[in-house]
Amino acid sequence: MKLSKKEWFWFICIIILYVIAILYVASHNLSWDALFKAGILQPKGVTGLEARVKEIDTPLSWNIPLVIWYIIIKGAVLLVELLSYWIVGMFIAGCLVVFVSWEKVKQKMGYGGFGANLIATVAGSVIPICSCGIVPVLAGMVEAGIPLGPTLAFLIAAPMLNVPTVFMTATLLGKKMAIARVISVFVISMSVGLIVSYWQKKKKGLRHLVKIYVQPNLPHELQKFAYSVSLKLIKKPDGLTLEEIGQEHKDKLEKLEEAEIIEQTKDGKWCLIKRDTNKYQAGCMVLPQGYHGTFKQKIVQLWKVSWRLFFALNYYLVLSVIIAGAIRVLIPTSVIVNFVGGKGLNSVLISSVVAMLAYVCTYVEVPTAMALIAKGMGPGATLAYLLGGPGLSLPSIAMLSGVFKPKLLFLYVGLSFLGCVIAGYIFNLF
């Protein structure tokens, strides 16, 4: 696999950040558990809920190089905790691309109706995938042919709600809060999923909505047809009419259009989709291929697909941890607690905004919420924070910008944020 200079640069950045975090923890005699389990700098011996949120002081000053150093350190330690989820997510994505039949998924799920979105939401609420590793899994789901609506429903439900967090919420914050959290996540996930399903059905393809492209795992018969059509189109790049290809192949052409291998022009001709060969995210104009070899050959292909995704998305990983590091240095938890505390009229709105600014990994939001409640934060604001913290933070949005085009990213962020605010205000009424 040939890598570009940019891909090598961001890969080296990841290695440097990882080494910096390890050396810093070792030289300052800090907790290794806190580093690998929570991505924070913490003295040794901290136990209980504080082990999830307590960090060493990183005081602000007008010494700009020192502040930048703290930002790098805070981002680096988060990367250490996040990287394992990130790599596992890449291999899950690779498995989806190589082993899942694109055509069978499309036959069963179509563009994603109510049932498909409900199944995806339930799956996300059961499967404990942290927000740290959800983006590469999302990429694999898209490339495996899973409709974009259910994919986003899963993306929202997985970090916002899963079985461990429900029990933790019920135990520490009460059953009413846990029930409200479950209902809110289902409403937000289903709303986003159904809207995006409508968009995908209208557009017939994902090029207008997502940036990445990995050729889907086509069935052998469709792969042979795609190969024969591609050879003809290489000789006649301006396109072929349906009559030249054959009326009996119309259904197959539409499937290849959904797989984003060919497209129909305004004059009714079919031609190969042209992509930028210099950018992996955009894919390239190549002959279609499937993964129909032996199990050993599929494992090799799994490795290739996973690492191609890894190198393609590393820039967004580095960007997200640096943003998170800046947030942790410039807006420490103590400031957030004092800012959100109280039961003012706009506490829900403020809490939703703060949830976006404060990067909170799944399982950490409940202990943080308890600290906020101790400072007087109201129930509606608490619910908004629990929903927005794990799944709607700036670092997560930065990661998603590597997969989503602006229109889809705006819809995801806008509806999720609006859902958090509405859920918080309604919960206050009860």
C-alpha positions as CSV (number, residue, x, y, z in Angstrom):
1,M,0.0,0.0,0.0
2,K,1.5,3.3,-1.2
3,L,1.1,6.2,1.2
4,S,1.2,9.9,0.4
5,K,3.5,12.3,2.2
6,K,0.5,13.7,4.1
7,E,-0.5,10.3,5.4
8,W,3.0,9.5,6.5
9,F,3.2,12.9,8.3
10,W,0.0,12.4,10.3
11,F,1.0,8.8,11.2
12,I,4.3,10.1,12.5
13,C,2.4,12.8,14.5
14,I,0.4,10.0,16.2
15,I,3.6,8.1,17.1
16,I,5.2,11.3,18.5
17,L,2.1,12.2,20.6
18,Y,1.9,8.7,21.9
19,V,5.6,8.7,23.0
20,I,5.3,12.2,24.6
21,A,2.3,11.0,26.7
22,I,4.2,7.8,27.9
23,L,7.4,9.7,28.7
24,Y,5.4,12.5,30.6
25,V,3.5,10.0,32.8
26,A,6.7,8.0,33.5
27,S,8.8,11.1,34.3
28,H,6.2,12.6,36.6
29,N,5.2,9.3,38.3
30,L,1.5,9.6,37.4
31,S,-1.1,6.9,37.2
32,W,-0.9,4.5,34.3
33,D,-4.4,3.3,34.8
34,A,-5.7,6.9,34.4
35,L,-3.7,7.2,31.2
36,F,-4.9,4.1,29.5
37,K,-8.5,3.9,30.9
38,A,-9.5,7.6,31.0
39,G,-7.0,9.5,29.0
40,I,-6.1,11.9,31.8
41,L,-3.1,12.9,33.8
42,Q,-3.8,11.9,37.4
43,P,-1.8,11.3,40.6
44,K,-1.5,7.7,41.8
45,G,-3.9,6.4,44.4
46,V,-7.1,8.1,43.2
47,T,-10.1,5.7,43.5
48,G,-13.9,5.7,43.1
49,L,-15.7,8.1,40.8
50,E,-12.9,10.7,41.1
51,A,-10.7,8.3,39.1
52,R,-12.7,9.2,36.0
53,V,-12.5,12.9,36.3
54,K,-9.7,14.2,38.6
55,E,-6.7,15.6,36.8
56,I,-3.4,17.3,37.8
57,D,-3.5,21.1,37.6
58,T,-2.4,22.7,34.4
59,P,-2.6,26.4,35.3
60,L,-3.2,28.9,32.6
61,S,-0.7,31.7,32.1
62,W,0.4,34.3,29.6
63,N,3.3,32.1,28.7
64,I,2.0,31.0,25.3
65,P,4.6,28.3,24.6
66,L,3.8,26.8,28.1
67,V,0.1,26.8,27.3
68,I,0.7,25.2,23.9
69,W,2.8,22.5,25.7
70,Y,0.0,21.7,28.1
71,I,-2.4,21.5,25.2
72,I,-0.1,19.0,23.4
73,I,0.3,17.0,26.6
74,K,-3.5,16.8,27.3
75,G,-4.2,15.9,23.7
76,A,-1.4,13.3,23.7
77,V,-2.7,11.5,26.8
78,L,-6.2,11.4,25.3
79,L,-4.8,9.9,22.1
80,V,-3.2,7.0,24.2
81,E,-6.7,6.1,25.6
82,L,-8.4,6.7,22.2
83,L,-6.0,4.9,19.9
84,S,-6.9,1.4,20.9
85,Y,-10.6,2.1,20.2
86,W,-9.6,3.8,17.0
87,I,-7.6,0.7,15.7
88,V,-10.3,-1.7,16.8
89,G,-12.9,0.4,15.0
90,M,-10.8,0.3,11.8
91,F,-10.7,-3.5,11.9
92,I,-14.5,-3.7,12.5
93,A,-14.9,-1.4,9.5
94,G,-12.7,-3.6,7.4
95,C,-14.7,-6.7,8.4
96,L,-17.9,-5.0,7.4
97,V,-16.4,-4.1,4.0
98,V,-14.9,-7.5,3.2
99,F,-17.3,-10.0,4.8
100,V,-20.7,-8.3,4.5
101,S,-22.6,-8.7,1.2
102,W,-23.4,-5.3,-0.1
103,E,-26.3,-6.6,-2.3
104,K,-27.9,-8.6,0.5
105,V,-27.8,-5.6,2.8
106,K,-29.4,-3.4,0.2
107,Q,-32.1,-6.0,-0.5
108,K,-33.1,-6.3,3.2
109,M,-32.7,-2.6,4.3
110,G,-33.2,-0.6,1.1
111,Y,-32.6,3.0,1.9
112,G,-33.6,2.5,5.6
113,G,-37.2,2.7,6.7
114,F,-38.7,2.9,10.1
115,G,-37.8,-0.7,11.0
116,A,-34.2,-0.4,9.8
117,N,-33.7,2.7,11.8
118,L,-35.3,1.2,14.9
119,I,-33.0,-1.9,14.7
120,A,-29.9,0.4,14.3
121,T,-30.9,2.5,17.3
122,V,-31.5,-0.7,19.5
123,A,-28.1,-2.1,18.3
124,G,-26.4,1.2,19.2
125,S,-28.0,1.2,22.6
126,V,-26.9,-2.4,23.3
127,I,-23.4,-2.5,21.8
128,P,-20.9,-0.7,24.1
129,I,-18.9,1.3,21.5
130,C,-17.3,4.4,22.9
131,S,-17.5,7.7,21.0
132,C,-13.7,7.3,20.6
133,G,-14.1,4.4,18.2
134,I,-17.4,5.1,16.5
135,V,-16.1,7.0,13.5
136,P,-14.2,4.2,11.8
137,V,-17.1,1.8,12.5
138,L,-19.3,4.3,10.9
139,A,-17.1,4.4,7.8
140,G,-17.2,0.6,7.6
141,M,-21.0,0.6,7.8
142,V,-21.3,3.1,5.0
143,E,-19.0,1.1,2.7
144,A,-20.7,-2.2,3.5
145,G,-23.9,-0.8,2.0
146,I,-25.8,-0.2,5.3
147,P,-28.1,2.7,4.5
148,L,-26.9,6.1,5.8
149,G,-30.0,6.7,7.9
150,P,-29.7,3.6,10.1
151,T,-25.9,4.2,10.2
152,L,-26.4,7.6,11.7
153,A,-29.1,6.3,14.1
154,F,-26.5,3.8,15.3
155,L,-23.8,6.5,15.5
156,I,-26.0,8.6,17.8
157,A,-27.3,5.8,20.0
158,A,-23.9,4.0,20.6
159,P,-22.1,6.8,22.5
160,M,-25.2,8.5,24.0
161,L,-26.7,5.3,25.3
162,N,-25.6,1.8,26.0
163,V,-26.4,-0.8,28.7
164,P,-23.6,0.1,31.2
165,T,-24.4,3.9,31.0
166,V,-28.1,3.2,31.6
167,F,-27.4,1.2,34.8
168,M,-24.8,3.8,35.9
169,T,-27.3,6.6,35.3
170,A,-30.1,4.8,37.1
171,T,-27.9,3.9,40.1
172,L,-26.2,7.3,40.6
173,L,-28.7,9.8,39.2
174,G,-32.1,8.0,39.6
175,K,-34.5,5.9,37.5
176,K,-36.4,8.9,36.1
177,M,-33.1,10.3,34.6
178,A,-32.2,6.9,33.1
179,I,-35.7,6.5,31.5
180,A,-35.6,10.1,30.2
181,R,-32.2,9.4,28.7
182,V,-33.4,6.2,26.9
183,I,-36.5,7.9,25.5
184,S,-34.5,11.0,24.4
185,V,-31.9,9.0,22.6
186,F,-34.5,6.9,20.7
187,V,-36.3,10.1,19.6
188,I,-33.2,11.9,18.4
189,S,-31.7,8.8,16.7
190,M,-34.9,7.9,14.9
191,S,-35.5,11.5,13.8
192,V,-32.0,11.9,12.3
193,G,-32.1,8.4,10.8
194,L,-35.5,8.9,9.0
195,I,-34.5,12.3,7.6
196,V,-31.2,11.0,6.2
197,S,-32.9,7.9,4.8
198,Y,-35.2,10.2,2.8
199,W,-32.2,12.2,1.5
200,Q,-30.3,9.0,0.4
201,K,-33.4,7.7,-1.4
202,K,-33.9,11.0,-3.2
203,K,-30.2,11.3,-4.3
204,K,-29.6,7.5,-5.0
205,G,-26.1,7.4,-3.6
206,L,-23.9,8.9,-1.0
207,R,-21.4,11.1,-2.9
208,H,-23.4,14.2,-2.0
209,L,-23.4,13.3,1.7
210,V,-20.1,11.5,2.6
211,K,-16.4,11.9,1.6
212,I,-15.1,8.4,1.9
213,Y,-15.3,5.7,-0.7
214,V,-14.2,2.1,-0.6
215,Q,-15.5,-0.2,-3.3
216,P,-18.4,-2.4,-1.9
217,N,-18.2,-6.2,-1.7
218,L,-20.3,-6.9,-4.8
219,P,-21.7,-10.4,-5.5
220,H,-19.8,-12.4,-8.2
221,E,-22.5,-12.0,-10.9
222,L,-22.8,-8.3,-10.4
223,Q,-19.1,-7.9,-10.3
224,K,-18.7,-9.7,-13.7
225,F,-21.3,-7.4,-15.2
226,A,-19.7,-4.3,-13.7
227,Y,-16.3,-5.5,-15.1
228,S,-17.7,-6.0,-18.6
229,V,-19.5,-2.6,-18.6
230,S,-16.4,-0.9,-17.3
231,L,-14.3,-2.3,-20.1
232,K,-16.7,-0.9,-22.6
233,L,-16.8,2.5,-20.9
234,I,-13.0,2.8,-20.9
235,K,-13.1,2.5,-24.7
236,K,-16.1,4.9,-24.8
237,P,-15.7,7.3,-21.9
238,D,-18.5,9.6,-23.0
239,G,-21.0,7.0,-22.0
240,L,-23.2,4.2,-23.2
241,T,-26.9,4.3,-23.8
242,L,-29.3,1.8,-22.2
243,E,-29.9,0.3,-25.7
244,E,-26.1,-0.2,-26.2
245,I,-25.8,-2.0,-22.8
246,G,-29.1,-3.8,-23.0
247,Q,-32.6,-3.1,-21.6
248,E,-32.5,-6.4,-19.7
249,H,-29.6,-5.0,-17.6
250,K,-31.4,-1.9,-16.3
251,D,-31.8,-3.3,-12.7
252,K,-28.1,-4.1,-12.6
253,L,-27.1,-0.7,-13.8
254,E,-29.2,0.9,-11.0
255,K,-27.5,-1.3,-8.5
256,L,-24.1,-0.2,-9.8
257,E,-25.3,3.4,-9.6
258,E,-26.2,2.9,-5.9
259,A,-22.8,1.3,-5.4
260,E,-21.3,4.5,-6.9
261,I,-19.4,2.8,-9.7
262,I,-21.3,4.3,-12.6
263,E,-23.7,7.2,-13.0
264,Q,-26.3,8.3,-15.4
265,T,-25.7,11.7,-17.1
266,K,-28.3,14.3,-18.0
267,D,-28.5,13.0,-21.5
268,G,-29.4,9.5,-20.3
269,K,-26.0,7.9,-20.9
270,W,-24.2,5.7,-18.4
271,C,-20.5,6.4,-17.6
272,L,-17.9,5.6,-14.9
273,I,-17.8,7.9,-11.9
274,K,-14.6,10.0,-12.0
275,R,-12.9,10.5,-8.7
276,D,-9.7,12.3,-7.6
277,T,-7.0,9.6,-7.7
278,N,-4.8,11.7,-5.3
279,K,-7.2,11.5,-2.4
280,Y,-8.2,8.2,-0.9
281,Q,-11.3,9.7,0.7
282,A,-12.6,10.5,-2.7
283,G,-11.7,7.1,-4.1
284,C,-10.7,6.7,-7.8
285,M,-12.0,5.6,-11.1
286,V,-11.0,1.9,-11.2
287,L,-12.6,-1.3,-12.3
288,P,-14.9,-2.8,-9.7
289,Q,-13.6,-5.6,-7.5
290,G,-15.1,-8.0,-5.0
291,Y,-13.7,-10.1,-2.2
292,H,-14.6,-13.6,-3.2
293,G,-11.4,-15.5,-2.6
294,T,-10.4,-17.9,0.2
295,F,-10.7,-17.1,3.8
296,K,-7.0,-16.4,3.9
297,Q,-7.2,-14.0,1.0
298,K,-10.1,-12.2,2.7
299,I,-8.0,-11.8,5.9
300,V,-5.3,-10.2,3.8
301,Q,-7.9,-7.9,2.2
302,L,-9.3,-7.1,5.6
303,W,-5.8,-5.9,6.7
304,K,-5.4,-3.8,3.6
305,V,-8.9,-2.1,3.9
306,S,-8.5,-1.5,7.6
307,W,-5.1,0.2,7.3
308,R,-6.1,2.2,4.3
309,L,-9.0,3.6,6.4
310,F,-6.6,4.1,9.3
311,F,-4.1,6.2,7.3
312,A,-6.9,8.1,5.5
313,L,-8.5,9.3,8.7
314,N,-5.4,9.9,10.9
315,Y,-5.5,13.6,10.3
316,Y,-8.9,13.9,11.9
317,L,-7.7,11.8,14.9
318,V,-4.8,14.2,15.5
319,L,-7.1,17.2,15.0
320,S,-9.7,15.9,17.4
321,V,-7.2,15.2,20.3
322,I,-5.5,18.6,19.9
323,I,-9.0,20.3,20.1
324,A,-9.8,18.2,23.1
325,G,-6.4,19.1,24.7
326,A,-7.1,22.8,24.1
327,I,-10.6,22.4,25.7
328,R,-9.2,20.7,28.7
329,V,-6.5,23.3,29.3
330,L,-8.6,26.4,28.4
331,I,-11.9,25.2,29.9
332,P,-11.0,22.9,32.8
333,T,-13.7,20.9,34.5
334,S,-13.8,23.2,37.5
335,V,-14.8,26.1,35.2
336,I,-17.5,24.0,33.6
337,V,-18.9,23.0,36.9
338,N,-19.2,26.7,38.1
339,F,-20.5,27.8,34.7
340,V,-23.3,25.3,34.4
341,G,-24.2,25.1,38.0
342,G,-27.6,26.5,39.0
343,K,-31.2,26.3,37.8
344,G,-31.5,29.4,35.7
345,L,-34.0,29.6,32.9
346,N,-31.4,29.0,30.2
347,S,-29.4,26.4,32.1
348,V,-30.5,23.7,29.6
349,L,-29.3,25.7,26.6
350,I,-26.1,26.6,28.4
351,S,-25.6,22.9,29.4
352,S,-26.0,21.8,25.8
353,V,-23.5,24.3,24.6
354,V,-21.0,23.3,27.3
355,A,-21.5,19.6,26.4
356,M,-20.3,20.4,22.9
357,L,-17.2,22.3,24.3
358,A,-16.2,19.7,26.9
359,Y,-15.0,16.4,25.4
360,V,-16.5,13.7,27.6
361,C,-15.8,10.1,26.7
362,T,-18.5,7.5,27.3
363,Y,-18.7,6.3,30.9
364,V,-17.2,9.6,32.1
365,E,-20.3,11.8,31.7
366,V,-22.1,10.4,34.7
367,P,-19.4,11.1,37.3
368,T,-19.0,14.6,35.8
369,A,-22.7,15.2,35.9
370,M,-22.7,14.3,39.6
371,A,-20.1,17.1,40.2
372,L,-22.3,19.5,38.2
373,I,-25.4,18.5,40.2
374,A,-23.5,19.1,43.5
375,K,-23.0,22.7,42.2
376,G,-26.7,23.1,41.7
377,M,-27.3,22.1,38.1
378,G,-31.0,21.3,37.4
379,P,-32.4,18.0,36.1
380,G,-33.1,19.3,32.6
381,A,-29.6,20.7,32.2
382,T,-28.2,17.4,33.6
383,L,-30.1,15.4,31.0
384,A,-28.9,17.7,28.2
385,Y,-25.4,17.3,29.4
386,L,-25.6,13.5,29.6
387,L,-26.9,13.4,26.0
388,G,-24.6,15.9,24.4
389,G,-21.3,15.2,26.3
390,P,-20.5,11.7,24.8
391,G,-21.8,12.2,21.3
392,L,-21.8,15.9,20.4
393,S,-18.4,17.3,21.4
394,L,-16.2,19.4,19.2
395,P,-13.5,16.7,19.0
396,S,-16.2,14.2,17.9
397,I,-17.5,16.7,15.3
398,A,-13.9,17.1,14.0
399,M,-13.6,13.4,13.5
400,L,-16.9,13.2,11.7
401,S,-15.8,16.0,9.4
402,G,-13.5,13.4,7.8
403,V,-16.5,11.3,6.8
404,F,-19.5,13.7,6.4
405,K,-19.8,16.5,3.9
406,P,-20.9,19.8,5.4
407,K,-24.7,19.4,4.7
408,L,-24.8,16.1,6.5
409,L,-22.6,17.2,9.3
410,F,-24.8,20.3,9.9
411,L,-27.9,18.1,10.0
412,Y,-26.3,15.7,12.5
413,V,-25.1,18.4,14.8
414,G,-28.1,20.6,14.4
415,L,-30.7,18.0,15.1
416,S,-28.7,16.3,17.9
417,F,-28.2,19.7,19.6
418,L,-31.8,20.6,19.2
419,G,-32.8,17.2,20.6
420,C,-30.7,17.7,23.7
421,V,-32.2,21.2,24.4
422,I,-35.8,20.0,23.8
423,A,-35.3,16.9,25.9
424,G,-33.9,19.0,28.8
425,Y,-36.7,21.5,28.8
426,I,-39.4,18.8,28.6
427,F,-37.7,16.9,31.5
428,N,-37.8,20.1,33.6
429,L,-41.6,20.1,33.2
430,F,-41.9,16.7,34.9
